[in-house]
């Protein structure tokens, strides 16, 4: 099965992980992906939200993950809805 995200085709049989995330920067400058749940429950003034993303990690070791960025939560949720529609069809 193939899915489309931001005009890029992804073959699901090659995907190890696919998940939404918040991309944040800690006060020390470290940038990382965190779960939406962690961001919603634990984020405070020590972290800066850079953007939201759908992240794809491949099964094949050494293959660079894909990160599809979204400027706000509503755009991320819209993209997740589009993915769900593709899974159902």
Backbone bond lengths (Angstrom), bond angles and torsions (degrees), N, CA, C in turn:
res aa  C-N    CA-C-N  psi(-1)  N-CA   C-N-CA  omega(-1)  CA-C   N-CA-C  phi
1 X - - - 1.450 - - 1.530 108.73 -
2 X 1.326 114.50 142.93 1.464 121.02 177.19 1.518 109.04 -116.39
3 X 1.332 115.28 146.21 1.460 121.08 173.23 1.526 108.22 -126.06
4 X 1.311 114.86 157.84 1.467 121.14 176.86 1.528 108.33 -114.64
5 X 1.319 114.84 131.35 1.464 121.78 173.12 1.518 106.57 -133.76
6 X 1.316 116.35 124.09 1.466 122.05 -179.89 1.531 111.54 43.98
7 X 1.315 115.81 50.43 1.470 123.18 177.12 1.525 114.30 65.52
8 X 1.308 117.79 17.77 1.468 121.27 176.10 1.524 108.76 -115.74
9 X 1.317 116.04 133.59 1.462 121.53 179.18 1.519 109.71 -89.46
10 X 1.333 115.11 133.04 1.463 121.80 179.65 1.530 107.64 -126.00
11 X 1.315 116.01 128.60 1.468 121.33 176.97 1.527 108.31 -88.26
12 X 1.330 116.53 116.25 1.465 120.77 -174.26 1.519 113.55 -62.12
13 X 1.333 118.30 -30.56 1.461 119.11 -179.56 1.536 111.96 -66.20
14 X 1.322 117.67 -14.76 1.463 122.09 178.43 1.531 112.46 -94.23
15 X 1.331 116.43 -8.10 1.469 121.55 -173.33 1.521 111.13 -90.75
16 X 1.321 115.38 130.51 1.459 121.64 174.72 1.517 111.61 -92.49
17 X 1.331 116.31 -39.45 1.462 122.10 179.81 1.523 109.67 -143.44
18 X 1.320 115.08 141.97 1.461 122.37 175.22 1.524 105.66 -141.33
19 X 1.330 117.11 120.10 1.465 119.12 -175.34 1.525 111.27 -155.74
20 X 1.338 116.30 154.37 1.461 120.58 172.92 1.526 108.89 -83.60
21 X 1.324 115.86 153.38 1.468 119.70 -179.47 1.521 110.12 -152.71
22 X 1.317 114.17 161.27 1.457 121.34 167.93 1.532 105.66 -104.01
23 X 1.312 116.77 133.75 1.464 121.04 176.91 1.517 106.29 -100.56
24 X 1.318 115.39 120.26 1.464 120.24 -174.03 1.521 111.10 -124.60
25 X 1.341 114.03 163.41 1.460 120.88 172.62 1.533 106.79 -123.49
26 X 1.318 115.25 125.31 1.464 120.72 175.39 1.526 109.67 -75.82
27 X 1.302 116.56 164.54 1.465 122.00 -179.72 1.526 112.07 -56.92
28 X 1.346 117.58 -29.89 1.466 120.33 -179.84 1.536 112.91 -81.16
29 X 1.355 116.73 0.12 1.453 120.86 178.07 1.518 115.24 98.59
30 X 1.319 117.92 -9.19 1.459 121.90 179.48 1.529 110.16 -66.15
31 X 1.326 116.32 130.51 1.465 122.35 177.04 1.513 108.14 -107.71
32 X 1.335 116.83 133.94 1.464 121.00 -178.50 1.519 111.19 -153.49
33 X 1.332 114.58 162.99 1.466 121.72 172.93 1.514 108.03 -91.91
34 X 1.329 115.82 139.27 1.458 120.44 173.86 1.522 108.64 -135.17
35 X 1.314 115.53 160.45 1.461 119.05 179.01 1.526 109.83 -68.32
36 X 1.319 115.03 153.71 1.459 119.07 176.90 1.518 110.43 -62.87
37 X 1.323 116.63 -37.08 1.455 120.84 178.36 1.538 110.84 -59.80
38 X 1.336 116.94 -46.47 1.463 120.05 179.06 1.519 109.76 -61.21
39 X 1.304 116.84 -45.75 1.464 119.82 -179.03 1.528 110.73 -61.44
40 X 1.325 117.09 -45.25 1.463 120.68 -178.46 1.523 112.38 -63.97
41 X 1.327 116.92 -36.47 1.459 120.80 -173.85 1.524 114.06 -95.18
42 X 1.328 117.48 -31.61 1.452 119.51 -167.83 1.526 115.49 -116.35
43 X 1.323 117.80 -17.31 1.466 119.56 -175.31 1.525 110.23 -62.29
44 X 1.315 114.36 143.09 1.460 120.18 178.60 1.530 107.83 -144.40
45 X 1.302 116.30 -161.72 1.462 120.32 -177.42 1.523 113.89 -68.85
46 X 1.339 117.39 -8.89 1.458 120.69 179.26 1.522 112.86 -81.49
47 X 1.340 117.22 -8.30 1.461 120.74 179.27 1.522 110.03 -126.15
48 X 1.329 114.60 147.07 1.460 121.90 176.75 1.526 107.67 -115.54
49 X 1.314 116.72 126.56 1.454 120.51 176.15 1.521 107.99 -75.32
50 X 1.337 116.56 122.83 1.459 120.85 177.14 1.523 110.50 -90.55
51 X 1.337 116.33 -46.34 1.459 122.48 175.99 1.521 108.91 -174.52
52 X 1.309 114.69 174.57 1.457 121.74 173.52 1.522 107.74 -101.17
53 X 1.340 116.58 162.61 1.465 118.90 -177.16 1.517 111.43 -156.14
54 X 1.329 114.58 156.21 1.462 122.08 163.40 1.526 104.63 -106.29
55 X 1.325 115.53 124.58 1.464 121.43 -175.29 1.525 109.66 -111.42
56 X 1.310 114.83 137.47 1.461 121.12 178.48 1.522 108.43 -127.09
57 X 1.335 115.20 123.57 1.458 121.58 174.51 1.519 107.19 -112.28
58 X 1.315 115.36 134.25 1.460 121.09 -177.93 1.521 111.37 -87.13
59 X 1.316 115.97 156.32 1.464 121.96 176.01 1.525 110.76 -66.90
60 X 1.320 115.86 -36.30 1.457 121.72 -177.31 1.533 110.55 -68.94
61 X 1.310 116.06 120.34 1.462 120.36 179.10 1.517 110.34 -64.16
62 X 1.301 116.23 142.25 1.450 121.37 178.22 1.515 113.74 88.62
63 X 1.316 117.34 -13.31 1.468 120.38 179.07 1.524 108.26 -81.50
64 X 1.315 115.49 128.13 1.465 120.94 -177.10 1.527 111.28 -63.70
65 X 1.334 116.73 134.96 1.462 118.99 175.97 1.531 110.77 -69.08
66 X 1.320 115.02 158.89 1.458 121.23 174.91 1.514 108.64 -102.94
67 X 1.316 116.56 139.91 1.460 122.03 176.47 1.524 107.32 -129.92
68 X 1.323 115.59 116.59 1.460 121.87 178.90 1.523 107.91 -102.93
69 X 1.325 116.90 114.10 1.460 122.19 -172.73 1.521 112.87 -90.08
70 X 1.342 114.23 147.78 1.461 122.72 177.49 1.521 108.37 -135.63
71 X 1.318 115.83 134.48 1.463 120.56 -173.48 1.521 114.14 -69.87
72 X 1.327 117.17 -25.91 1.464 118.51 178.87 1.528 110.61 -147.81
73 X 1.305 114.75 169.67 1.468 121.66 -174.75 1.528 111.60 -62.90
74 X 1.322 117.42 -37.89 1.465 119.58 -177.65 1.531 110.85 -65.73
75 X 1.318 118.03 -37.45 1.474 120.84 177.60 1.535 110.24 -68.32
76 X 1.328 116.95 -37.58 1.460 120.60 175.61 1.523 110.10 -62.56
77 X 1.320 117.22 -47.30 1.459 121.07 -179.02 1.529 111.39 -63.37
78 X 1.318 117.03 -35.52 1.464 120.96 175.55 1.532 110.32 -63.18
79 X 1.327 116.75 -43.96 1.466 121.60 178.98 1.526 110.83 -64.56
80 X 1.319 117.43 -38.86 1.471 120.93 177.43 1.527 109.28 -63.44
81 X 1.325 117.11 -41.43 1.460 120.82 176.99 1.520 111.87 -60.43
82 X 1.331 116.67 -39.42 1.466 120.28 177.58 1.526 111.26 -65.58
83 X 1.338 116.17 -37.73 1.472 119.59 176.22 1.527 110.96 -63.61
84 X 1.316 116.38 -44.42 1.461 120.96 -179.73 1.529 109.47 -59.34
85 X 1.320 116.68 -42.20 1.472 120.89 178.13 1.527 111.03 -60.36
86 X 1.318 116.21 -39.68 1.471 119.34 179.29 1.529 111.14 -67.59
87 X 1.330 117.14 -37.40 1.464 120.57 179.08 1.525 111.33 -66.34
88 X 1.317 116.34 -33.01 1.469 121.24 -177.84 1.517 112.96 -78.38
89 X 1.331 117.08 -21.08 1.473 118.30 -175.99 1.516 112.78 -90.28
